């Protein structure tokens, strides 16, 4: 494929904050063509497998720009715990590093600014969130809250649960799902639910 034709195929991705090699491949653009565009300055390699159009201008402050880069730099990674709480606006804590979950049997090299957590069940509650037109893998609110009780301080977890209940609307917490996750992850959430909902 001629580079000029491939660049036309990439147009839908060039307006996004980031795009992946996989997204380019789905449009019919081979990674070797991406390398050509990097050399000619038409796209930038942000991280391994993550690219950005060289003309991309961010119209607004993209709060989770580094989070997108972090999760895509970890193969099979899922945003979790403090980073997920921040993305869902369930904590006032500003993560100093990006919390990314991977399967417990996966080997990943340590990366600066990324806290890797090994999970036995990364499929439970895994969903996607769109941040500035970029899809990122993330645990849903309910899984994030259960994990907060299991792995973070009680204070952080209780504040997150209260914030999730207060959000309501389309972000309303699913109590049935919360209980199901609690059972599967062997955590008794009932006393905390009773204390914050009475």
Secondary structure, DSSP 8 states (H G I E B T S, - for coil): --HHHHHHHHHHHHTSS-EEHHHHHHTT--HHHHHHHHHTTSEEEEETTEEEETT---SS--TTHHHHHHHHHSTT-EE-HHHHHHHTT--S---SSEEEEEETT------TTEEEEEES-SSTTEEEEEETTEEEEEE-HHHHHHHHHHHS-HHHHHHHHHHHHHH-GGG---HHHHHHHHHHTT---HHHHHHHH-
